[in-house]
Amino acid sequence: MTTLMPGHAPLKFHPLANLFPMLSETELEDLGNDIRENGQVETVKLHKGTILDGRNRYMACLRFNLPVRTEVFQGSDREALNWVVSKNLKRRHLKEGVRAAVAANIATLKLGANQHSGNQGAQTCAPSLDFGPEHAAPDPEPAVSQQEAADMMNVSRRSVQSAMLVKEKAPEVFEEVKNGNIAPSAAAKIAERPPEEQKAILDALPRDETGKLTPEAKKQVRAIAKEVRAEDQAEKKRKRDEREAKLGAKIRALPEVKAGLILSDFEWHFKVRSAETGMDRHAANHYVTAADCDTAEAIVERQRERMRVAADDCIHLMWCPASFNAIAIRVMELQGFTYVSQFVWIKPGIGTGFWVRDRHELLLIGVKGKIPCPAMGDQFDSAIEAPKGAHSEKPDFQYEIAEHYFPTLPKIELNARRARAGWIQWGNEAPEQSTLSLDNEEEAA
């Protein structure tokens, strides 16, 4: 332990110490008064001749012309990083945005590098570990990943990525994030503006006497971020619609009829406790069910010919009773589709079932090839209440969803029961004038 007397040569701040914001002028003044009255309780930690921890104590002692008690940290750069993070998180109540900014700086550190970035002055230092020519550079250590940095600071990786984007594109805005004035998500939207607009936004924001943004300013920042977000979403939707239109034109130009969207209602066969007493309300009384299909492979084989209509880039909306959920997803996979999500049709009345009395049915979503997902903010609610129609008839929202998401893709409904403009219908109950002939298909419901 060494005590530095007033008038000593100023110490520089270690880059790891500079990861965290300094106290405000008022807080620094209060700290200095406390040290003058009660003494310096904790030492200032030094690492490679620079201040690793205790910048505020050090600056308060300088301000009041007090001696400074110092102590050398024993450990590697990585150990120093872990120590500094632990000390600051335990000692200070940092906002989530501040922690995200710290994590962004951690994720760009080059531990052990000696890049001579001009570390001059007592209060500034580049984020790479530059110890000056008088110190030998330690062996390089692995960079800290975004996820590691997020875990260290107890924030999400997404917040770290937003902060890193702001740091790269808008350094002045990043300083506001680091000081806790602007949330990373809002700052990321401001960072998308041209540099001159960024500066104009910051200059126009009202601040209090300490230089911090006022509550009114923070409202303005949120409003700006919301405006930018709306513009972004509109542009993303425009580009998404453009991709969907190009895909629709591509599929329609194929020499044989292909569908970019398949809506299917397979002829699922429900097992009953007794063939003598349990068939009075069975679907087989209304159409031919797949009684011989006990496995996903058998179901795929039964549908092989009809599914030839799928284009290389295709979305499959598959109706599925809740009890068949697992096998239906496996069928999708065997047909070359990747299950991505589902809608739930909530019916007005309770039905039958072994484990529970079903009041809902699933519309699974599977994709293959390059299918543009809906634009952000343009998605339907996953749970939809709708009345029941005739036996096994599905509600109109199935068409509304398909047509809204994919207005230009050629569409086919397998096991259709009614005609709809813009669709090809196929199945025993489909209107004859708009059906598509699929070779070698035997038992269609």
N, C-alpha and C positions, 0 to 999 in steps of 0.2 A: 504494500500500500504506500502511495506517495501523495504528499500534500503540495499542491502548486500554489505559490503565494501570489498575491496581486501583482500585476505587471509581467507575468510570464508570457512567453510566446503563444499566441492563440492556437488552439487545437482545431483540427478539421473534423468534420462529421463523417462517420463511416456511411457508405451507401445504404447499408442495412438499417441504420438508424433513420435515414431519410425516407424510408418506406412509410413512416407514420407522420401525420401532421404535427406541427408544433402547437403549443398552447397559445391562446390569444394574448394580446398585450396585457389585458386586465388580469388574466390568470397568471401570467409570468410575473407581474408585479406582486400579486398576492403570494406567490411561491417565494419570491425573494424576501419579502417581509417575514415569512414564516421561518426561512433558513436563518435570517439575521437574529430572530428572537429565540429559536429553539435549536439552532445548529443544523448541519447537514446530516440527516439521518441515514440516507443511502449514498454509497460511493458512486462516482462516475466511472463506468466501465470502459476500458480502452481495448481496442483490438487493432494490432499492427499500427500503433501510433495514432489512431483516430478514435473518436468517441463512438462507441457502439451503443451505449445506453446512458441516458442522463443528460441529453442536450438541454432540456429545460432547466435542470438543476445547474448545469454549467453556465448557461446564459444568465440565469438569475444571480449567480454568484458574481459574474463579471459586472452586471448592472449595479450591484451594491458593493463592489470592490471587496469581496470576501474571498478567503482562501478556498481552494477546491480539493477535496479528498478524492483521489483516483485509485483504481485497482485494475490490473491487467486481466482480461478474460483469457482463460486457458482452453483452447479448443480450435477446431477447424472452421472454415467458413460456413460449412453446412450446419455444424453445431451452433455457430453464432447466429445463423438465421433462425433456427428452431428456438433458441433461447430468447432472441429479441421478440419474436412473434408471441411466445408464451408470456413474457413479461408484460407486453403491451395489452394483450387481450385480457389478462387478469387485472391489470391496473386501471384500465380505461374502459369506459362504456362507449364503444364506437358504433356509429350507425352502420346499417348494412351496406349502404352505398360507399362509405369510407372503407369498410373492410374489403369490398369488391375492388376498389381502386388499389388498395395495398396488395391484394392478390394479383392484380394485373401487373403491378411492378415486380412482384416476386416471380411471376411467370416469364418475365423478360430478363431476369438476372442472369449473368454469366459468371457463375461462381468460380473464383480462382483466376479470372482473366486479368491481365495487366495491360489495359488499352490506352493508358496515358491520355485520358479524355479531358484533361485540363481541370483537375479538381482544385480549384482555387477558392479561397474565402472560407469563413467559418461555418456558413449556413447552407452551402450548396454542394451537391455532388452528383455526378452522373449515376444512373442505375447500375452500370457495370462496376465491378469491384476494382477501382483504380486506386492503387496505394502509392503512386508516385515512384520515381526512379530510385528512391533510396530504399525501397523494400523489394525483396525478391518475390517474384510471382509464385504462388503456390501451384501445385499440380492442379490442372483443370478438373472440376467435378461436374457431374451431369447437371444439365439445366433442370429447373423445377417445372414439371408439367402443369398445364392449366388445372387439371383435376387435383393434383397435389396442392397447388396454391389455394384452390377453392376449399379443399378439406382443412387446410391450415387455418383459414380465416372464417370457416363456418359459413360459407355462402355457396350459392349454386354455381355450377360451371357456366351457365348461361349469363349470369351477372358478371362473371369474370370476362367472358368473351365480349360483352357489351362495353365493359370498361376498357378493355384492350383496344377495341375499335375506336373508342373516343380518344384514347391516348395517342393512337397513330394518326388519326385524321384531324383532331381538334385539341391540341395541347392546352390551350387556354380554358376550354370547356372542361378538360380533364382535371385541371386544378380546382375547379368548382366542385367536381365530384369528390376529389381527394379531401377537400375541406368540408364536405358534408352539405353543400348548398344545393346540389342537383343530384337526383337519382340517376344511376347508370342508364336505365332504360330510356328516360327522358333525354339525357345527354346524348345517347346514341342517335336519337332522331335529329337533334340539333346538329350533330356532327355530319349528317348527310347533306346539310346545306352548304353552299359555297363559302369559302373562308370569310369573305367580306360580310356575308349575312350572319355568320356565326358571331363575328365581332360586334356587328350592329345589335344583335339580340342581347349579348352580354352587356354592352354599354348602356342599353336602354332599360335594363332591369334595376328597379329601385333597391338601394342598400341602406342599412342603418349606419350609425356613427362608427361602428367597428369594421365596416366593410362587408358584413355578411348580408346575404339576400334577405329581404323582408318577406313576411308571409304572402304579401300581394305579389311579389316577384316570383315566388314559387308557384303561385296560381298561374301566372303568365307562362312560366316554363311548361307546366303541365298542359296548358291550352295549346302552346306551340307544338309540343310533342304529339298531342292528339290530332292536330291539323296535319302534321307530317305523316302520321300513321295512316290517316284517312286517304291521303294522297298516294301513299305507298300501296295501300290495299287496292285502290282503284286501278293503279298501274299494273299491279300483279294480276288482278282479275282480267284486265284487258289482254295481257300477254297470255294468260291461261286460256281465255276464250279463243284467242288466235291459234294456239296450239291445238285446241279441240276441233276447230274448223278445218285446219289443215289435215288432221288425222281423219276426219269424216270424209273429206274429199279424196284422200288417198284410198280409203277402204271402198268407197263407191266406184272408184276407177278400176277396181280389180275385175278381171275377165269373168269370174264366177261370183255368184251372190255370197257375200260374207257379211257378218254382223259385227259391229264394234261394241254392241251392247246386247247381252242376252238376259232376258228375264225368264226365269224358269220356276215352275211349280211341279216338282217331281211327284210321281204317283206313290208316295210313301205308304207302306203297309203296316198298320198298327196290329200288334199281336193282342189277342184277347185271352181272358182266363178260360173261357169255354166257347168252343166253336158253336155249341148248341144254343147258348143263352146270351152270348156277348156280341152277336153280329147284327142285332136289330138296328144299331145306329152307326154301323161301320161304313167307311168310305167306299168299300167294295160294292155296296148296294147302289152306288151312283156312277162309278167308273171302274175300269180295270186297274187294280193296284199291283204293285211289284211284289207279289207274295213270295216269289222264289229268290228274292234278292236279300240275303242276310248279311252281306258284307259290302264294304265300300267298293271292292274290286268288282263285285257282281253288278252293283248299281252303275259303275262306270261303263262296264261292258254293255249293259242295257241301253245306255244313252250314247254309245259310241257314234252311231251314224248321225243322230240329230245334232251332236256337238261339233260335227265337222264344219258347221256353219260359222264357227268362231274365227274371227280374224286373228292374225298374229298379235295385234294390239287390241285387247278386248277387256271389257268389264262384265262380270257375271253377278247378277242379282238373283240369289237363290232363296226361295221360300223354304222354310224348314221348321217343323214342329219342334218345340223346345227339347223333347226327349231324344230327337235325332241330331242334336247340335254337333256332338263329337264326330259322328260318322259323316255328317254333311261336310264338315271342314276337311276331313280326309278325302272325300270325293273330289272336292275342289282341288286339292293338292295333286291328286292323281290325274286330273284333267289339265294340269299345267297352270292352275290359277293359285295366286297367293292370297290367303284370307287376310283382310285388312281391318274390317269392322263390321258392324251390324246395326240394323234398325229393329225396333221392337214395336209390333202392332199390339196395342192394348185393347182388348175387346170389352164390350159392355157387360157380357155375362160370363159366368164360369162354365167351363167345359168339363171333360172327364180326364182321367189320368191315373196312373198307378201310385206314384209317390206324392204328387200334388194334383189339385184340380186346376188344369191349365186355363189361364185367362189371357195368355199372350202367345204370339207366334213371331218367329224371327225371320228377317230378311237379311241374309248374309251378303257381304260384299267381298268379291274376289277379283283380282286383276292379274293380267299377264301382259308382257310387253311394256310399252311406254304409254301409260294412261295418265293424263293430267288430273291430279286430285283437285277438289273444289278450292276456289280462292278463299283465303282467310276472311272470315266474317260472312261467307256466303253459304255456310253449311246448314242443313236441316237439323232439327232436334232429333236425337236418336230414339226417343220414345214418343210414339204417335197414337193417340186415341182415335178410333174410327169404328163406325157401326159394322155389324156383320151383314152379309148379303145372302145369296143362295148358298147351298152346301159347297164348301171349299172355294167360294168366290173371294177374291182378294180386293181390298179397298183401292180406290182410285189414286191414293197418294203414291202407289208404286210407279204409276206413269208420270205423275207430276215431278217426282224426284228425278227419274231418269231423263225426262225431257228438259228439266231445268239445268241439270249438271251437264248433259251431253245432247244439246239441241241438234247437232249436225251428224252424229254418228248413226249409221244404219242400225235399226233395232229389230229384234225378233222376240216374240213371246212364245215360249214353249208350253204346250198344254193350255193354250188360250181358250177363252170361252166367249169372247166378244170381239168385235172389230174396233180398231182405233186408228185414226188417221196418222200416217207416217210410220206405222208398224207393220211388220210381217207377222201373221198369226199362223201357228202350227199346232195340230192336235186334233183328236177325234171330234171335239166340240167347237173347233174354230170355224168361223164363217168361210165357206168354200171360195168365195170370190177373192180372198186375199191370202190364201194359204200358200206356203212354200212346200214343194214336193221334196222330201228327203228319201233317198233310195234305201231299200232294205229295212225300213223301220216297221216293226210288226205291231207291238202292243203299245199304242199311245193312248193316254187317258183322254 
